[in-house]
Amino acid sequence: MRCSTRITLGLIAILLSGLVAAQQYPARPIRVIVPFPAGGNVDVFSRVLFRQVESEIGGTFVIDNRGGANGIVGADTVKNASPDGYTVMNTSFSFAVNPSIHKKLPFDILRDFTPITNVATGLGYLMVVHPSLPVKSTAELIEVAKKQPLRYSTAGVGNGQHLAGALLGSMAKIEMLHVPYKGGGPAMTAVASGEVQVHFPAASVGQPMHKTGRVRAIAFTGAKRLSTMPELPTIGETVAGYVSDAGWHGMFGPAKLPAPITLKLQKAVHKALQEPKIHAHFVDNGYEPNGDPPDVWAKQYRADVKRFAEIAKAAGIEPQ
């Protein structure tokens, strides 16, 4: 009985200490690891979102870009951080794809991280081409690709852009040569400079470049047309059955992040996403704001790890 009492008192003490820590949190700046270089869609959205989250939680967020290996370098930084809420990560769904395309990772994505919340779900990507490529539609791109292989850039092996291009190549029976870069920013620069002919950026990154003429947007990969570019057809309007969404952006902390701190972060993000200007920014760029509770997000995240494994297999992407 005395042993049971000591265990109960110990659990109560741990719970109370967690609640006290959450009440005092944050007491110093919070580092947000974005595991991609500056300029990509995760980086752009993070800088918009966390300025608003600062107002909701009463603290300062510092974006720390740690690009490399399709987000693995930055994720490893978070895995090894102290679980005190002062190092978190905002990443893309490539995080959940990595186990399917890499034979060995420096961490276990289900064991070594605490899911905090899903920030937003992408409805699709733009398909943009370098202006020198003489195509203005998916049909014209396919005709050119039947005569010569087309090179397309992505933010890394196994992310949504890679899957979008691989799926188009498979369904349209054309040769699309994948050229991975260390992040969305460099991949966008590659098509704008003519190093590659095709790229699949998020609308937040691709639309400004399209408007200035540095690239030409010719289609959208989602199930329906993008609300801010309704004149742009979907690829599926030409290639029947083609749909490639842009996955999600999600927040994670190190394993054993205290539940009260996890919940405080989630609530602040959810509230920030409801702010009209922030909500509109995501929607206008082809994303649906989320901000679900940690338990809901954890369930979806774990299911997606399995789902993306099936997609990668169907696209013929072999683990490296």
N, C-alpha and C positions, 0 to 999 in steps of 0.2 A: 504493500500500500504506500509506504514511504517513497519507494522508487517511482511509482506511478505519479505521486504528487510532485516529486522533483521534476519529472519529465513534463508534466502539465505546466508547472510554473516556468520551466525553461522555455516552452513554446510560447507562453504568454509574454515572456520577456522579449523574445525575438520579434513577436508581432508588434509589441509596443515600440521597440526600437525602430522598426521599419516605419511605423506611423509617424514617429517623431522626425525621422530622417526626411520623410515625404513632406512634412509640414515646413521644414526648413529649406527644402529643395526648391529652386536652385540657389546655392550660396556663392557660386562662381560661374564663369562662362562655361557653356556646354559645347563640346566639340562635335560637329556633325560630319562624320566621314562620308564623303561622296566618292565612291571607288572608281571614278572615271575622271578624265581631265576636264578642265573648265571649258565651257562652251557647248557641251552636250545637253540633251533634254533633261536628264536627271539633275544636272548642275543648275540649269536655268530655273527649273521648277523649285528646286531647293532654296535658291536665293530669294525667290518671290515668297514662298510659303513661310520660311522661318523668320522672316522679318515680321510677319504678322503673329507667329507663334510667340515671339518675344513679348508682345503686348498681352497675350493671353496668360502666359505663365509667369511673367515678371522677371525674366532673366535674359541673358545674352547668348545668342547662338553664333558660333564661328564655323563657317564652312571650310573644311579641310579636304582638298582634292588629293586622293591617293590612287591614281590610275594605274592600270597594269593587269594583264592576264584576265581580261573580261571580268574585272571586279574582285578577283581573288586577293590581290595585294591589299586593297583597302579592307576587305572583310577580315583578313587575317589580323590586321591592326585592331579591329574591334574585338575579335575573339580573345586577344591577349590583354585587353584593357580591364581595368578594375570595374566590377559590376556595381558602380555607385551612381550611374545616371549621367556622368559627365563626359562619356564617350558613347555616341550612338551612331547608327548608320542609316542613310537613306539611299536605297539602291533600286535597281531595276529587276525585272523578273529573270534576268540572266543568272541571278544568284541561285534561283531554283533550278535552272537548266544545267548549271555547271557539273553537277554530279553525273549527268547523262553523257557529257562530252569530254570529261577528263577522267582518265583512269585513276588518278590519285590527287587528292586535295589535302591541304595542310590542316583541314578541320572537318568536322562532321556538321553539316548545315542544320540538322535536326536536333543535335545534342548541344552544340557549342554556342547557340544564340537564343535570345529571348525575343519572340515576335512582339512588337509594340502595337503597330496598326498598319493597315493598308492605306496609303495616302491617296492614290487615284488609279483608275483603270483606263488604259489607252484603248481607244476605239479603232485605231489603225495608224498607218504611216503614210506619208506622201511618197510617191515614186517620182523622183526628180532626175533629170539628165543634164549633162553639160550642154550648153547652147550650141556647141559645134555638132552635136549628134542630130541629124536631120529627121527627128521624130517628134510628133505632137500628140500621140495617142498610144495606148497599149498595143493596138493592132499594128501600128507602124513600127513600134519597137520590136515586136515579135518578128516581123518581116526582115528587119535588119539583122536580128540575132540569128536567123536561119542561115544567113550568108556569112556572118562573122561572129565569133564569140564576144560577148559583152562583159566587161569587168565591172563589178559592183562593190562598193566599199561598205564596211560595217564597223561598228564599235568594238568588234571582237568576235571570236569563234563562239557560236551557239547562242547568241542573243536573238532578240526578236527580228532585227534587221536581217541577220543571217538566215533565219527560218523563212522570212518573207521572200527573199531572193531565191532560196533553194526550192521553195514551194512553187514559185512562178516558173522556174526552169523546168521542174518536173511536170507540171500540169500543161504548160504550153509547148513542151518538148523542144526547148531551146537550150543552148549552152550559156549558162551564167557563171562566170568565173569569180569566185569569192575572194576578196582582198580585205583581210581584217586589219584594223588599225587599233591604236591604244586609246579608244574612246570615241564618242560621237563627234566631238569638235574636230579632231584630225580627219575623221571619215568624211565630214561635210566639206572640209577644206579640200580634200582629195578630188571630189567631184567638181567643185567650183574652179579648181585649177586645171582640170582636165587630165589628172593622173588616172582617173577611172571615168567611165561614161555614165554610171547609174548609182543612185544611193537611195536609201529608204529612211529619211529623217522624220522625227516627230514634227508636227505642224508648227510647234513653237520655234523650232530651229529652221525648218524649210521655208515657211512662208516669207519671212523677211528677205531671204536670199532670192526667192522667186520674184518678189516685188521689185528688187533692184536689178534683176536680169542676170544675176551671176549663175543661176541655174534655172531650168524650166520644169515646173511641176506638170506632170501629164496624167496622173491618176492617184487614187487613194486606195489603200489596201483593205479597208474595213468593209463591214457588211452593208453599210449605207453611206451616202455621200456626206462629206464633212460640212457642217452647218455654215462655217465661215468661208467655204469655197464651194458652193453648191454647183457651180459650173463644171467642176472637176469630176469626171466619171470614176466609178470604182473599177478596179481591175476585173472584178467579177462580172461586170457588164459586158466584158469582152471574153474573158476566160470563165466559162460557166462553173460555178461552185467554188471559185477562189475567194477565200476570206483569210486575212491574216491580221489579227488585232495586235496591239502594241504592248500586251501584257500589263503589268502593274508597276507602280513605284511603292515600295514598302519600307517601313522602319523596323530596325532590329537593334537590340543591345546585346552585350555579352551574356553568356549563360548566368543564371542565378541573379538577374537583375531583380531587386525587390519589387513585389507586386504593387505596393502603394505608389512607387516612383513610376513604374510602367504605366499604371492607370492615369497618373497625373499628366504624363507626356501625351498619352492617347487622347485624353479629354481636351488638352490644349490644342492639339493638331485638329481634332474634329471641329472645335469651335472656330479655329482660324479658317478652315475650309468653308464654313458657312458665311464668312464675311463676303458681301456681294462682289467686291472687286476681285478677291482671290478666287471665289467660285467661278466667276465669269472668265478669269484668265485660264483656268483649267479647261472649262467647257469650250471656249473659243479655240483652244488649241487641240481639241480632239480627245480630251480626257474627262472621265466622270469622277468627281471628287468622292472619296469614301470616308475614311476615318473610323472604321469599325472597332469595337472593343477588342482587347488582346485575345480573348478566348475564341471569338469569331474569326479573327484574322489568322490565328494559329491553325485552325481547322482548314481554312481555305488554302493557306500556304502549304500545308502538308499534302493536301489533295493535289495541288498544282505541281509539286515535285514529281508525282507519279504521272500526271497528265503530260507534262513537258517531256518526260522520258519517252512517252509514246510518240509525241510529235517529232522529236529528234530522230527516232528510229525510222519513222515513216519518211522523213526527209533524207534518209540515207547518211546522216552525220555520224561518223565513227568516232568513238572515244579516242583521245590522243594522250 
